[in-house]
Amino acid sequence: MLQEQGQAEKRKEVSQKTAKELVLKQAEIATRKIKVDEDLGKAEPALLAAQESVSGIQSKQLNELRAYTTPPAAVKTALEPVIALITKTAAKPEWKDVRIWLRRDDFIKSIMNFDKNDISPAVKVFLMNNYLNDEAAFDPARIAKASRAAGPLALWVKSIVEYSEIFHSITPLRNELKTLEAEEARMLAKQRELDAEVIHLEASIEDLKTEFA
């Protein structure tokens, strides 16, 4: 009985130590999550606002874009990166290819359903070098004056690339968070195992006490 009681006390000590370590680990995880959410929170509202603007594009406005055989420079500048993103291609599309996409019934849906975390480094570098870095030419507000449909599309490109930049910059932090969460799961499993052993030993001690009495 005394031997099992000693074992139970040792298990309790280890369990309590594990519980303290777990609390510290959970606090560290919470801190990392706050940092990740803060960084993404800087870009996500702008992206959501841009998506809302795109969803508000009217059929009449799209028809104006579809009608162009030789579009204004501002319209071309806005639409080319949109198609590069959708097709995941690090190259300038021909206007005829842009028009093919504009004529599709699911063009706006393709933009709304686009995975904001699925932009390859090559495509992002291409967009930055050929469009976004030229702030004078790639200005959503100025583009909107040329076309009410092209403006929101340009804003979407700008917002989603900025979001992607932040998302990938915090990749090490997100990987660290995954590691911490895996350690937390391991520690939780260990604590449950220890607690189960303590319960079993204490039940055994009670039986021995009864038998001893």
C-alpha positions as MATLAB code, in Angstrom:
seq = 'MLQEQGQAEKRKEVSQKTAKELVLKQAEIATRKIKVDEDLGKAEPALLAAQESVSGIQSKQLNELRAYTTPPAAVKTALEPVIALITKTAAKPEWKDVRIWLRRDDFIKSIMNFDKNDISPAVKVFLMNNYLNDEAAFDPARIAKASRAAGPLALWVKSIVEYSEIFHSITPLRNELKTLEAEEARMLAKQRELDAEVIHLEASIEDLKTEFA';
ca = [
       0.000    0.000    0.000;
       2.805    2.413    0.928;
       4.728    1.464   -2.203;
       1.759    2.282   -4.477;
       1.115    5.461   -2.510;
       4.722    6.504   -3.190;
       4.265    5.790   -6.893;
       1.058    7.824   -6.937;
       2.813   10.792   -5.293;
       5.628   10.650   -7.868;
       3.115   10.530  -10.724;
       1.257   13.482   -9.212;
       4.465   15.501   -9.008;
       5.289   14.794  -12.668;
       1.700   15.577  -13.661;
       1.760   18.904  -11.811;
       5.107   19.799  -13.409;
       3.732   18.904  -16.840;
       0.625   21.019  -16.140;
       2.807   24.048  -15.311;
       4.884   23.529  -18.464;
       1.659   23.200  -20.443;
       0.350   26.519  -19.135;
       3.587   28.231  -20.234;
       3.426   26.526  -23.631;
      -0.196   27.604  -24.123;
       0.704   31.192  -23.215;
       3.525   31.109  -25.785;
       1.138   29.739  -28.415;
      -1.403   32.474  -27.642;
       1.311   35.135  -28.072;
       2.375   33.694  -31.437;
      -1.255   33.504  -32.617;
      -1.806   37.156  -31.716;
       1.268   38.121  -33.760;
       0.095   36.084  -36.777;
      -3.430   37.521  -36.563;
      -2.102   41.072  -36.172;
       0.113   40.802  -39.255;
      -2.616   39.292  -41.422;
      -5.128   41.720  -39.943;
      -3.223   44.581  -41.546;
      -3.919   43.278  -45.063;
      -7.104   41.216  -44.823;
      -9.644   44.066  -44.383;
      -8.304   45.813  -47.509;
      -8.571   42.557  -49.462;
     -12.150   41.954  -48.293;
     -13.086   45.508  -49.253;
     -11.550   44.987  -52.711;
     -13.463   41.718  -53.161;
     -16.676   43.512  -52.233;
     -15.949   46.160  -54.880;
     -15.381   43.443  -57.481;
     -18.646   41.733  -56.562;
     -20.404   45.043  -57.214;
     -19.222   45.265  -60.834;
     -22.310   45.374  -63.077;
     -22.813   43.398  -66.287;
     -23.067   46.639  -68.244;
     -19.652   47.693  -66.986;
     -18.148   44.315  -67.900;
     -19.695   44.580  -71.364;
     -17.822   47.846  -71.853;
     -14.548   46.025  -71.183;
     -15.525   43.131  -73.450;
     -16.227   45.543  -76.302;
     -12.689   46.909  -76.441;
     -10.570   45.677  -79.344;
      -7.816   48.105  -78.381;
      -8.323   49.042  -74.732;
      -7.079   52.249  -73.049;
      -3.675   51.792  -71.374;
      -5.206   52.050  -67.890;
      -7.716   49.263  -68.627;
      -5.006   47.042  -70.077;
      -2.777   47.695  -67.059;
      -5.611   46.693  -64.715;
      -6.796   43.576  -66.539;
      -3.503   41.915  -67.506;
      -2.421   41.164  -63.898;
      -5.920   39.873  -63.081;
      -5.616   37.208  -65.780;
      -2.008   36.462  -64.802;
      -3.225   35.761  -61.263;
      -6.201   33.626  -62.278;
      -4.158   31.564  -64.743;
      -1.104   31.456  -62.427;
       1.100   32.648  -65.298;
       4.138   34.901  -64.906;
       3.681   36.523  -68.331;
       1.636   39.306  -69.899;
      -1.511   37.908  -71.517;
      -2.601   39.065  -74.951;
      -5.724   41.251  -74.957;
      -7.598   38.568  -76.909;
      -6.945   36.164  -73.999;
      -8.155   38.796  -71.542;
     -11.368   39.163  -73.549;
     -11.907   35.388  -73.505;
     -11.871   35.508  -69.704;
     -14.078   38.604  -69.607;
     -16.702   36.785  -71.686;
     -16.842   33.844  -69.296;
     -19.905   33.662  -67.068;
     -17.724   32.710  -64.110;
     -15.182   35.543  -64.505;
     -16.222   37.432  -61.353;
     -16.754   34.135  -59.511;
     -13.176   33.100  -60.393;
     -11.934   36.232  -58.672;
     -14.180   35.875  -55.626;
     -13.149   32.208  -55.170;
      -9.451   32.811  -55.814;
      -7.250   31.292  -53.100;
      -5.413   34.277  -51.612;
      -2.712   31.956  -50.252;
      -2.025   30.333  -53.618;
       0.161   32.877  -55.419;
       3.496   31.480  -56.577;
       6.658   33.533  -55.945;
       7.273   33.725  -59.716;
       3.842   35.222  -60.412;
       4.176   37.645  -57.499;
       7.607   38.865  -58.671;
       6.242   39.264  -62.210;
       3.292   41.347  -60.987;
       5.477   43.522  -58.775;
       8.074   44.208  -61.502;
       5.645   44.789  -64.351;
       2.707   46.500  -62.649;
       2.613   47.217  -58.923;
       6.032   48.843  -58.584;
       4.938   51.516  -61.047;
       2.614   53.316  -58.660;
       1.884   56.108  -61.115;
       0.566   53.726  -63.784;
      -0.946   51.133  -61.460;
      -3.136   53.458  -59.420;
      -6.592   51.910  -58.792;
      -8.170   55.347  -58.263;
      -6.808   56.662  -61.567;
      -7.732   53.438  -63.358;
     -11.293   53.734  -61.988;
     -11.636   57.067  -63.807;
     -10.888   55.276  -67.075;
     -13.221   52.377  -66.280;
     -15.566   51.798  -63.343;
     -15.062   48.031  -63.736;
     -11.272   48.097  -64.130;
     -10.741   50.166  -60.959;
     -12.038   47.512  -58.511;
     -10.131   44.801  -60.403;
      -6.877   46.760  -60.067;
      -7.585   47.302  -56.369;
      -8.145   43.542  -55.957;
      -4.779   42.755  -57.580;
      -2.997   45.268  -55.352;
      -4.711   44.046  -52.177;
      -4.222   40.332  -52.811;
      -0.521   40.711  -53.647;
       0.022   42.789  -50.492;
      -1.798   40.131  -48.470;
       0.369   37.417  -50.051;
       3.534   39.364  -49.196;
       2.577   39.467  -45.514;
       1.313   35.870  -45.511;
       4.619   34.529  -46.822;
       6.732   36.829  -44.652;
       5.249   35.243  -41.530;
       5.748   31.668  -42.782;
       8.559   31.031  -40.227;
       6.277   32.301  -37.471;
       3.412   30.055  -38.637;
       5.773   27.055  -38.792;
       6.940   27.824  -35.262;
       3.298   27.977  -34.180;
       2.653   24.517  -35.682;
       5.657   23.119  -33.781;
       4.421   24.644  -30.535;
       0.929   23.219  -31.077;
       2.415   19.761  -31.721;
       4.381   20.040  -28.452;
       1.208   21.142  -26.672;
      -0.652   18.066  -27.975;
       2.188   15.797  -26.826;
       2.242   17.373  -23.348;
      -1.555   17.101  -23.057;
      -1.396   13.403  -23.935;
       1.377   12.876  -21.367;
      -0.582   14.681  -18.659;
      -3.722   12.638  -19.354;
      -1.682    9.460  -19.198;
      -0.175   10.482  -15.848;
      -3.555   11.483  -14.439;
      -5.003    8.124  -15.492;
      -2.126    6.327  -13.719;
      -2.705    8.377  -10.561;
      -6.429    7.542  -10.595;
      -5.637    3.856  -11.053;
      -3.049    3.864   -8.251;
      -5.337    5.748   -5.855;
      -8.152    3.269   -6.526;
      -5.705    0.425   -5.858;
      -4.558    2.111   -2.613;
      -8.164    2.402   -1.425;
      -8.679   -1.325   -2.083;
      -5.497   -2.136   -0.154;
      -6.578    0.103    2.738;
      -9.897   -1.732    2.927;
      -8.136   -5.102    2.793;
      -5.599   -3.944    5.409;
      -8.383   -2.743    7.738;
];
